[in-house]
Amino acid sequence: MKHRLICTFLLVVAVLTSCSNTENQDSIKIDETAAMAVKPFSDSLKTDTFRVKLMGTEPKNMYLTFTVTSFEGKKIYDLRINAKELFKNYDVKNLNKKKTQIRFLKDEVDRFLDDENFMEPAVTDQESPDANVPDKLFYEELKKNQLNGFIYRLGKEQKRYIAWSQLDKKVKLYYSCCK
């Protein structure tokens, strides 16, 4: 009888311990991962809202959504960045586990809206366009109006620089570096 009671007790302890241990090496809690910043962008004085959010449950299907909403409440930029694109240029050994991939994507979200990614202004008077400038007229427009820009990465070596075009009334790419 005493032996049966001890066995039952040990079984209950084992079940409770295994149920409460959620540290599976391939699982990580995927809660809502998002970031937001409010900065002047489409206007030199009024602030727009920048948002980035990690979406999905499996790294191979996950993606970041990046939006910019103007001070008027209109969505002026909407981009989806697939996780696969972000993984491309990184060491496969370091990103071969699901948990590591998700942590990497969460870190991307955390750094996406860092102050260093906001260019104030997008283009200075002293800068000249080079081969990475896709639209020279837009580049000159930014030089004159001194609106701010924003930089984001599509991979380890690929950066995109965007800004608001007052002439075209939309966000445009003004610099793209290194593919």
N, C-alpha and C positions, 0 to 999 in steps of 0.2 A: 504494500500500500504506500509506504513511504517512498519507495523507489519510483512508483508510478507518479506520485505527486511531484517529485524532483524532475522527472522526465517531462511532465506537462509544463512545469514552470520554465524549464530550459527551452522547450519548444515555443512557448509564448514569447519569451525574451528574444529568441532568434527571429521570429516572425516580425515582432515590433522593430527590432534593429534593422532588419533588411528593408522593411517598408519605409522607415524614416531616412534611410541612406539614399539620397537622390544624386549623389556624386558619381554618376556613371561617366566614364571618361569620354564618351561620345555624345553626351547630352549637355545642353546648357539652356538655361531658361531664356526663352526668347520673348521678352516683354516688349512693349512698344518702345522702340529706340528712335528718338527724334531730337532735332535741335532747331533752334530758331534764333534769328538775329534781326534787329531792326536798324536799318542804315539808310542814309540818303543814296539814291541810285538813279531813279528816273527824273528826279528833280534835285537841285543842289541843296535845298533847304528842307523839303518834306521827306519823311522816311517811308521806305518800302519794307515789306516783311519777307525775309528769306527763310525758307523751311527746307529741311532735309529729313527724310524718314527712311528707315530700313523696313522693307516689306518682304513677306514670305516666311517659310518655315524651314526650308532645306537650302543649304548654301548654293547648290547648283541652280536653284530656281529663284534665289533671292535677288533683290534689286533695291537701289536707292531711288527715291523720288526727290527731285529738287525743284522747288517752285519759288518764284518771286511774285509777290502780290503788291501792286502799286499802292500808294497812299490813298488812291481813289477806290480801292477795294477790287480792282480788276487784276486777274491773273495775267501777268505779262511774260512769264517764262515758265515752261513746264518741261522737265526732262526726266527720262528714266535711264538709269545707268545699271546695266546688268552686272551682277557680281562676277560672272565669268570674265568680263572685260577688266575688272579691277584686279582679278587674280593673275591675268595673263603674264605680266612682266615680273612677277615675284617668284622667288625660289620655291619650287614645288615641294621640296622637302619640308619647308617651314609651314606650308599650307596644305598638308596632306590629310589632316584630321578635321572632321566636322567642327569640333569645338574650337579649334584654332582658326578656322575660316570664319566662323561667326564672331569670334573675338576681334579678328582683323576688320570685319565689316562694321562692327560697333565702334571700333577706334576710328574708322574712316568717317563715320557720322559725327563722332565727337570732335574731330579736327576740321571737318568740312567748312564750318563757318568761323574759323579762327580769324582774328583781326588781320593777320598778315595776308589773308586772301582778299581783303577789300583794298582796292587800289584807289587812293585819293590824291589827285585825280587819276583817271584811267591812263591818260597820256599827258606828259608834261611838255612845255614849250620846247625844251631842249632835245627831246627824243625825235628820232627819224625812223620812218618805216623801213623794215628789212624784208627779207624773203618770206618770213613767217606771218606777214600781214596780208590777209586775204582780200581786204577792201581798203585801198589807199584813200578813197574819198571819205569813207567813214572814219578812218584814222585821223584825217585832217579835221573832220567835224568835231571829234572828241578833243583835239588840241585846242580848238576855238571855244567850245562850250564848257570845257573843264569838268564835265560830269564824271562821276566815279565809275570804276570798273570792278569786276569780280573775277577771281581765278578759281578754277576747280580742276581736279585731276581725273583723267579717264584710265589711268594706269601709272606705273612707276615713273615713266619718262614722258607721258603725254599730258600736257596742260592746255586748257582752253581759257581764254580771256574774253569776257563778255561785258557789254555796256549797253545803255539805252541810246537809241538813235532818235533824236528829236525830229529829224526830217522824215524818217520812215515810220515813226511811232511804234517801234518794236525793239526788243532786245536783239542785238546782233553780235556775232563773233568779230573781235577786232585783232586777235592775235592767237595763233595756235602753234605750239612748239613741241617738237621732237616726237616723231613717231617711231 
